[in-house]
Amino acid sequence: MIINSEILIIGGGVSGLLTARELRLAGCHVTIIDQSVAGRESSWAGGGILLPIYPWRQEQAITELVVNSLQQYPQLNQELLAATGIDPEWTASGMLICKNPDFAEAVQWCTQYGVACREAPTDKLAELKTDFQQPLWLPEIAQIRNPRLLKSLLAYLQRIGVVLIENAEISKLVVENRRVTALETNRQRFSFEQLIICTGAWTAGFLHTLLPSMAEALPIQPVKGQMLVFEAKPDTLAQMVLDGDQYLIPRRDGRILAGSTVEASGFDKATTAVAKDKLQQFATDLLPVLRHYPVIHHWAGLRPGTPQGVPYIGRHPDYDNVSVNAGHFRNGLVMGPASAKLLVDLILGRPTDVDPKSYALER
């Protein structure tokens, strides 16, 4: 069976789904294929904080995508909710950052990029137990409930005509004269004009196996992150809290996420008792009332890690119709809308909102 599509996207995580949305809204015919179930890898497993951890310590290229994406999220949430009835739960719960040895740099970054910030009010600190160091309150920072975002995106894309094929085991790419002209899976053969690779932590392996010439230039490696969630009551915690490299995220229904680990363990997604104990200890030490609530779920995901966390977004230098959108490390959700728009702007020859050079596959 041969399926013809103007654009074929490999990977149904948030990067692939948002890229498909941009392309479909531009009038393109799009098919997404995924090696398993769409949206169930790193995009599903994360916490959904719509800000990098300590963004003033990150690369400028990350900031550019973050700032552009933050402007898009409220409207995107409303668009998805109105079209599907599935609420991604974009919520401006605010973020308290407990320890800020670089307080001046933090304030400067927030001021430069229009992010509201001020010294943390005492009522935000009252129930927390930690060694505060110049605590900073960011009242407008939002979160999104990433599993609901993905469900809503999938429903939306199907409504607007994007074709989704799951559990597709890719066996071969056909290359002719600097173009990939066809893709074969265990069940089907696809022909297309453009191929987009959004395979997250699997990108380097995918390229090495099927398009080996650029494998060394894309150092994307899996980085495991484990999280857990407490079944707390609503209003147990009003805001997100970042303490060191770990955080608490309160959902609208009262559940509180605690995360996360950063582990170089290959493609092993197994949870560990050590990580669970560490996260639970962190959470109950920081917010003692959590000792009264059970941990109801503990899971792990594989982030697509890169040396500085800067993703690869752009055309493949060796294949005229192949592009990549991958390698967002811990910030795939918060950089997602701007990353998708950048890639689609490049493919369609539109002006870009950010300088694409920082994200090029050859850099």
Sequence and secondary structure as in RCSB ss.txt:
>XXXX:A:sequence
MIINSEILIIGGGVSGLLTARELRLAGCHVTIIDQSVAGRESSWAGGGILLPIYPWRQEQAITELVVNSLQQYPQ
LNQELLAATGIDPEWTASGMLICKNPDFAEAVQWCTQYGVACREAPTDKLAELKTDFQQPLWLPEIAQIRNPRLL
KSLLAYLQRIGVVLIENAEISKLVVENRRVTALETNRQRFSFEQLIICTGAWTAGFLHTLLPSMAEALPIQPVKG
QMLVFEAKPDTLAQMVLDGDQYLIPRRDGRILAGSTVEASGFDKATTAVAKDKLQQFATDLLPVLRHYPVIHHWA
GLRPGTPQGVPYIGRHPDYDNVSVNAGHFRNGLVMGPASAKLLVDLILGRPTDVDPKSYALER
>XXXX:A:secstr
 EEEEEEEEE  SHHHHHHHHHHHHTT  EEEE SSSTT SHHHHS  BSS SSGGGS HHHHHHHHHHHHHHHH
HHHHHHHHHS     B   EEE B TTHHHHHHHHHHTT   EE  HHHHTT  S  BS EEETT  B  HHHHH
HHHHHHHHHTT EEE S  EEEEEEETTEEEEEEESS EEEEEEEEE  GGGHHHHHHHHSGGGGGG   EEEEE
EEEEE   TTS  SEEEETTEEEEE TTS EEEE   B  TT     HHHHHHHHHHHHHHSGGGGGS EEEEEE
EEEEE TTS  EEEE TT TTEEEEE  TT HHHHHHHHHHHHHHHHHT   SS GGGG S  
